[in-house]
Amino acid sequence: MTTVTLLGPQRHDPMVKQTLDRQNLTGRVAAITGGWEEREHEQAILEEHIKRPTVPLGLHRRLEEVLEHDPSLAMALRDRNDRLRVAQTLYRRRLGRSLQAVRELHGITVSRMELLPSDRADALRAVAYLDEHYLSQIRSIHGAFLDLWNPVDRQSVAEVRAAIAEELADCCAVVIAGGNVGVLLDQLTLFDLRPLLERTPVIAWSAGAMVLTDRIVLFHDNPPQGRGDPELYDDGLGLAPSIVALPHASSRLRLDDRVRVGSLAERFKPATCVALDEGCGVHWSGSAWSAFGRTRRLEASGKLVGMVAP
């Protein structure tokens, strides 16, 4: 397995060039910016920053072209996505109530306080059970789609994947930008790029970092429409194992709320929830994680703890 580096947001404090330099990656760099969707082609700033020639893989454009020329696959994908949306809607309905129960049990006082810890723990286990139930449902939906349609066996997809493999073979690294995490995940999985990414050092940030983990967790404690609840979205590619990536953590999470922080950390154990803010990063060597910058992990106690630098 190759090395993987996950970075915090790159808009104000870019670190991609430093990361490439530190790993002595000096050749052409493949760029995945499909999460930007229609803005995918706007890579001049990226290339200017990393000071290396880039090879845009054009996943958004390529997938749009595949679906345009393969209407049967496009219809099947729409049907799959509709099933996923319904499963997500049902999950969210139950999740809000379950997490509210956790918060209420942490906010009450009773005459026998010694009885509360077991009920709090059981309420959080109920949330974890719901997460697993939802994950099982969407895995079944994905599995049924793959059994019937397996995109990589279709000529339109196979030809594009072969072209991407050829382009990657000439690159020293792959960088994956952020954007829409669902769109990006679809591109990477439908073209079955995990085996190709395993061969090359990968550097990713924001949504790009999230899709490389085992499980993608969506989070925002203060979204515009009101209070949000952290929720599972889907399986990621699993190239960055045993962590939950939380980009923009300081702006999207109430990190001073020990109940919310502790519940989040406990809920996704044994994975480690990592706050990836500006100037932060973690590196997977293939066997162990190391950290740089002011990277912090969330703990079940509700505290944030600095991760050990290499």
Stockholm file with secondary structure:
# STOCKHOLM 1.0

chainA/1-310         MTTVTLLGPQRHDPMVKQTLDRQNLTGRVAAITGGWEEREHEQAILEEHIKRPTVPLGLHRRLEEVLEHDPSLAMALRDRNDRLRVAQTLYRRRLGRSLQAVRELHGITVSRMELLPSDRADALRAVAYLDEHYLSQIRSIHGAFLDLWNPVDRQSVAEVRAAIAEELADCCAVVIAGGNVGVLLDQLTLFDLRPLLERTPVIAWSAGAMVLTDRIVLFHDNPPQGRGDPELYDDGLGLAPSIVALPHASSRLRLDDRVRVGSLAERFKPATCVALDEGCGVHWSGSAWSAFGRTRRLEASGKLVGMVAP
#=GR chainA/1-310 SS CCCEEEECCCSSSCCHHHHHHHTTCCSCEEEECGGGGGGTTCCHHHHHHHTSCEEECCHHHHHHHHHHHCHHHHHHHHHHHHHHHHHHHHHHHHHHHHHHHHHHHHHCCCSCGGGHHHHHHHHHHHHHHHHHHHHHHHHHHHHHHHHHHCGGGSHHHHHHHHHHHHHHTTCSEEEECCSCHHHHHHHHHHTTCHHHHTTSCEEEETHHHHHTBSEEEECCSSCTTSCCCCEEEEECCCSBTTEEEEETHHHHSCTTCHHHHHHHHHHTTTSEEEEECTTCEEEECSSCEEEESSCEEECTTSCEEECCCC
#=GC SS_cons         CCCEEEECCCSSSCCHHHHHHHTTCCSCEEEECGGGGGGTTCCHHHHHHHTSCEEECCHHHHHHHHHHHCHHHHHHHHHHHHHHHHHHHHHHHHHHHHHHHHHHHHHCCCSCGGGHHHHHHHHHHHHHHHHHHHHHHHHHHHHHHHHHHCGGGSHHHHHHHHHHHHHHTTCSEEEECCSCHHHHHHHHHHTTCHHHHTTSCEEEETHHHHHTBSEEEECCSSCTTSCCCCEEEEECCCSBTTEEEEETHHHHSCTTCHHHHHHHHHHTTTSEEEEECTTCEEEECSSCEEEESSCEEECTTSCEEECCCC
//
